[in-house]
Amino acid sequence: MPTLRPIDSKRMKFMAHVDSPCTGVCELDLETDWCKGCFRTRDEVATWSLASDDQKKSILINASARRSHAVKN
């Protein structure tokens, strides 16, 4: 869940900070190219630290869909 942190105390503006979904498992499924812990792709894991918060939110949505798909199968 994104947390809020102040970025301009005078105006009390907030931006969503998106935490990494890493679970510490860090094992890649070679058939799907998904991490077995967080369900991100290899590329998503590699680019996480450079991604904008909007990009990170998109990655989280996609990873959640992958997790749901994996659980159903």
C-alpha positions as CSV (number, residue, x, y, z in Angstrom):
1,M,0.0,0.0,0.0
2,P,1.5,3.4,-0.9
3,T,2.4,5.7,1.9
4,L,2.3,9.5,1.9
5,R,5.2,11.7,2.6
6,P,5.5,15.5,2.6
7,I,7.4,17.0,-0.3
8,D,6.7,20.7,0.4
9,S,6.0,21.4,4.1
10,K,4.9,25.0,3.4
11,R,2.1,23.9,1.0
12,M,1.6,20.5,2.6
13,K,1.7,18.7,-0.7
14,F,2.0,15.0,-0.6
15,M,3.1,12.4,-3.2
16,A,2.5,8.7,-3.0
17,H,5.7,6.8,-2.3
18,V,5.6,3.3,-3.7
19,D,7.5,0.6,-1.7
20,S,9.1,-2.3,-3.4
21,P,7.0,-5.5,-3.5
22,C,10.1,-7.6,-2.9
23,T,9.4,-10.5,-0.5
24,G,13.0,-11.6,-0.3
25,V,12.4,-14.8,-2.3
26,C,14.2,-13.4,-5.4
27,E,14.0,-16.6,-7.6
28,L,13.2,-16.3,-11.2
29,D,10.8,-18.8,-12.8
30,L,12.5,-19.4,-16.2
31,E,9.3,-20.5,-17.9
32,T,7.4,-17.3,-17.1
33,D,10.3,-14.9,-16.4
34,W,8.5,-13.8,-13.2
35,C,10.0,-13.6,-9.8
36,K,8.5,-16.4,-7.6
37,G,8.2,-14.0,-4.7
38,C,6.9,-10.7,-6.1
39,F,5.7,-11.7,-9.6
40,R,7.6,-8.9,-11.3
41,T,9.5,-9.7,-14.5
42,R,13.2,-9.6,-14.7
43,D,13.1,-6.2,-16.5
44,E,10.7,-4.8,-13.9
45,V,13.0,-5.9,-11.0
46,A,16.0,-4.4,-12.8
47,T,14.4,-1.0,-13.5
48,W,12.4,-0.6,-10.2
49,S,14.9,1.8,-8.6
50,L,14.8,4.1,-11.7
51,A,11.0,3.9,-12.3
52,S,8.7,6.8,-11.5
53,D,6.0,6.2,-8.9
54,D,3.4,6.0,-11.7
55,Q,5.5,3.3,-13.4
56,K,5.9,1.5,-10.1
57,K,2.2,1.5,-9.6
58,S,1.7,0.0,-13.1
59,I,4.3,-2.7,-12.3
60,L,2.4,-3.5,-9.1
61,I,-0.9,-3.8,-11.0
62,N,0.7,-6.1,-13.5
63,A,2.5,-8.2,-10.8
64,S,-0.8,-8.6,-9.0
65,A,-2.5,-9.9,-12.1
66,R,0.3,-12.4,-12.6
67,R,0.0,-13.5,-9.0
68,S,-3.8,-14.0,-9.4
69,H,-3.2,-16.0,-12.6
70,A,-0.5,-18.2,-10.9
71,V,-2.8,-18.9,-8.0
72,K,-5.6,-20.0,-10.3
73,N,-3.4,-22.4,-12.2
